[in-house]
Amino acid sequence: RSKHEEIELVSLEEFYSEAPTEISRPDITLTEPHQQTLARLDWELEQRKRLAERYKECQSIKEKILKEIEVKKEYLSSLQPRLNSIMQ
């Protein structure tokens, strides 16, 4: 058994409709199951790389937003004493 058999790949219909032709190579992969499996694994790798990059981007955006929230919390917490002093 091979490790690739444990990976749940996209269906063939989805593969041929979404994968670019330079990866799917339908002229070769439709007749050769081994080449088809290799192409599907290449497509899976491309998708995972793209998703990993998107994840990193989202994480950095999340960190930036969390820092902004922290700054705003500090400002709001310092606002109450200033309001009290103004009221007095």
Secondary structure in CASP SS format (residue, H / E / C, confidence):
PFRMAT SS
TARGET T0000
AUTHOR 0000-0000-0000
METHOD secondary structure of the structure
MODEL  1
R C 1.00
S C 1.00
K H 1.00
H H 1.00
E H 1.00
E H 1.00
I C 1.00
E C 1.00
L C 1.00
V C 1.00
S C 1.00
L H 1.00
E H 1.00
E H 1.00
F H 1.00
Y H 1.00
S H 1.00
E H 1.00
A C 1.00
P C 1.00
T H 1.00
E H 1.00
I H 1.00
S H 1.00
R C 1.00
P H 1.00
D H 1.00
I H 1.00
T H 1.00
L C 1.00
T C 1.00
E C 1.00
P H 1.00
H H 1.00
Q H 1.00
Q H 1.00
T H 1.00
L H 1.00
A H 1.00
R H 1.00
L H 1.00
D H 1.00
W H 1.00
E H 1.00
L H 1.00
E H 1.00
Q H 1.00
R H 1.00
K H 1.00
R H 1.00
L H 1.00
A H 1.00
E H 1.00
R H 1.00
Y H 1.00
K H 1.00
E H 1.00
C H 1.00
Q H 1.00
S H 1.00
I H 1.00
K H 1.00
E H 1.00
K H 1.00
I H 1.00
L H 1.00
K H 1.00
E H 1.00
I H 1.00
E H 1.00
V H 1.00
K H 1.00
K H 1.00
E H 1.00
Y H 1.00
L H 1.00
S H 1.00
S H 1.00
L H 1.00
Q H 1.00
P H 1.00
R H 1.00
L H 1.00
N H 1.00
S H 1.00
I H 1.00
M H 1.00
Q C 1.00
END
